[in-house]
């Protein structure tokens, strides 16, 4: 593992301590998990952007045209 120094505003630090205690983890673990979640979110955005480049409106409409035109099931109605 790598150690790093992190400067946080006092209000954020207090909140991190509160939430870490509530979750039953250390502040270090809480911050590491938060960073991992942010990295995952950014990776997901990149992945979806790459997938979107491969898509086309024509292919989407072709698939959508295969869906039968009928009323939704009772449990799916708004």
N, C-alpha and C positions, 0 to 999 in steps of 0.2 A: 504494500500500500504506500501511497504517497501522502505526506502531510502537507497541508497548506494553511496559510493564515488568511482569515476572512474577516473583513471589517463590515459590520452590519450596523444600521441605525439601532439605537437602543430599543425602540418600540418593536422592531421586527425581531430582535433577539429575544425579547421577553415573550413574544407570541410563539416563537419557535420552541422556546423552553416549555411553555404551557402545553403546546400540542404534542411535543415529544413525550412529556410526562403522561399526558392523557393516553397516548398510544403505547406507553410502556417501553419506549426505546430511548437510547441516548440521543443527545443533540447531534452528535456526529452521525449516527445512523439515520436520524430524521433528515438531516441535510443531504447526506449521500443518496437517500431514497428520492428526495425531491429533485436532485440534479439528474438522477437516472430517469425519472418520469419526464422531465423536460427534454432530455436527449431523445427519449422514445417518441415524444410528441413531434419533435423536429424531424426525426427520421421518418415518421409516418407521413408528414407533409411532403417530404422529398419523394417518398415511395409513391404516393398518390399522384403527385405531379408527373412523375415518369410514366405511370400507368395511363394517365389522362392523355399523354402525347400519343399513345398507341391507339386510342379510341377514335371513333369517327361517328358523326351524326347519322350517316347512312346505315352503319352497322347497328346502331342503337335503334333506329326506326324499323329496321328489318326484324329485329328481335321483338320489339314492341308490337309489331303487326301480327305476330303469332299468338298473342294473348287474346283469348276469347272475349268478345264483347258481351258481358252478362253482368247481372246485378251481383254485388258481393254477398257472401254468406251473412246470415243475420248477426253473428258475433263480430263481423268486420265492419258493420255499418256505423256511420257516425251519428 
